[in-house]
Amino acid sequence: MAEAIFKQYLTNLQATLNQGDAREESFYEHVKTLLLQYAELTNKKKPDITILPKATEAGNPDFRVWDGKNHITGYIEAKAPSVFYLDQIETSEQLKRYMKVFPNLILTNFYEFRLYQHGLMICSAIIGRSANAIALHKTPPLEQAEQFSYLLERYFAFSLPAIDNPKSLAKELAKRTRFLRDEIIAIELAEEERQGKKVLLGFYDSFKRLLINKLTHEQFADLYAQTLTYGIFAARTKSEGEFNRELIYKYIPNTLGVLKSIFKFISYDEPPKALEVLIDDIAEILCVTDIKKILHAYYKEGKGSDPIIHFYETFLSEYDPTLREKRGVYYTPEPVVRYIVKSIHSILKSHFNLKDGLADSAVTLLDPAAGTLTFPAEAIKLAVQEYTSKYGSGSIKQMIKQHILPNFYALELMMAPYTVGHLKISYLLDELGYQMAEDERFKLYLSNTLEKDLPAQIETPFTHEITEECLLANKVKQDEPVLVILGNPPYSVNSENTNEWTEQLLKHDLDSATSYYCLVKSR
């Protein structure tokens, strides 16, 4: 019977209390044993219960409970038995954060248990008086056994509801990404710096030295959190059926070396436990999501034929609307994109004597601030359309292989849109009947267009992959005879992407050209 398990649990707690020097963590194994015994008694599959390390008040709750099938049941946040009143904990900022992110959460001082689902308290039970246990040094009598059984049943029965609309998915991913940024990555960076470790700090050093030389810890935490979330989303769109943290790496193309390296670390190496737990949680959210229905929703809303990009914008608006303004991340309306690309196509024919326009093998094209590749994607569509109308569809694959993939380039600084852009092009080429081989990729490179990209010789995680991207991008900037430059660069009055070269370009006259600042002052 459950009562016997509960009584034994109280006896175990008392034995630990009577030692006199017990810390909160000393009681964790008793909770784990209780849950395992209760699951066995009630014929539940043996759950996997992980005690999570937490160096500070930030980070994850103390326990994660899985259902035995690689799906997350819930979390438990514990306080010492000497915390007699959980009301003050319930209203703390820490628990408010947890309730926003974790939809099935127990708060306990090991004697009182409160169950919260989707941020609301569902039920509670006090199985013994902790004050009496501490003061009298005796095991308190069992109370509210029936209520406690009900609470555990509700906890173990919980499962995430399937998400079937973009707004709901964006909200769920955004709140977890914010938690990842503020409570996991930022805290881990500070802890590693204090201890002299180089795990996440190694990734930070690579980004800072090879891509964004003024990158702060806060900016990296944001960049890395977004990259992880959208990388998982991208992998989920390629998967069928089961999906978890270990499978993310499998569904990322081998040609995306930077992203592949990040998720090798996440899926197979030893990331910080708190980071691993949140990745599991995000993967679980996406596992129960009908991705095809999510993407199809944009067609029904009349937003056009670019659902992946529209979801990226939806996610950003939920995650951090101010970030969109800082980075200039706004989706260029499809009619505007089509007009610009068609105009270029027409000019190539009329002014450059290239009869096939964008489909002509002499055309090289670059989007230097590519974002999610809206402009190059439209250029590819128009080139294929032109080629098909003149020469039929029989050799479209050959045209893509010999012209589009070698001659269309793009550069992007931010990892999240870089990830989305590659995903977008792979879907587009699939629609056109072309599947890229293992050694093929679209030439979108992770690079700072306004930097010279001469990689420093440093040894940090995935340095090789970023260095390769920088070298390939540098070749495009300096050596490739680019004919067409198109796109919609980010707009910001005060750019966050500055360096010595850009400042000189803006403030000083160069090569007989008047500087921007001088032009403004003369008006």
Buried (B, 14 or more C-beta within 10 A) or exposed (E): EBEEBBBBBBEBBBEBBEEEEBEBEBBBEBBBBBBBBBBEEEEBEEBBBBBBEBBEEBBBBBBBBBBEEBBBBBBBBBBBBEBBEBEEBBEEEBBEBBBBBBBBBBBBBBBBBBBBBEEEEBBBBBBBBBBBBBEEEEBBEBBBBEBBBBBBBBBBEBBBEEBBEBEBBBBBBBBBBBBBBBBBBBBBBBBBBEEEBBBBBBBBBBBBBBBBBEBEBEBBBBBBBBBBBBBBBBBBBBBEEEBBBEBBBEBBBEBBBBBBBBBBBBBEEEBBBBBBBBBBBBBBBBBBBBBEBBBEBBEEEEBBEBBBBBBBBBBBBBBBEEEBBBBBBBBBEBEEBEEBBBEBBEEBBEEBEBEBBBBBEEBBBBBBBBBBBBBBBBBBBBBBEBBBEEEEEEEBBEBBBEBBBEBBBBBBBBBBBBBBBBBBBBBBBEEBEBEBEEEBBBBBBBBBBBBEBEBEEBEBBBBBBBBBBBBBBBEBBEEEEBBBEBBBEBEEEEEEBEBEEEEEBBEEEEEEEEBEEEEEEEE
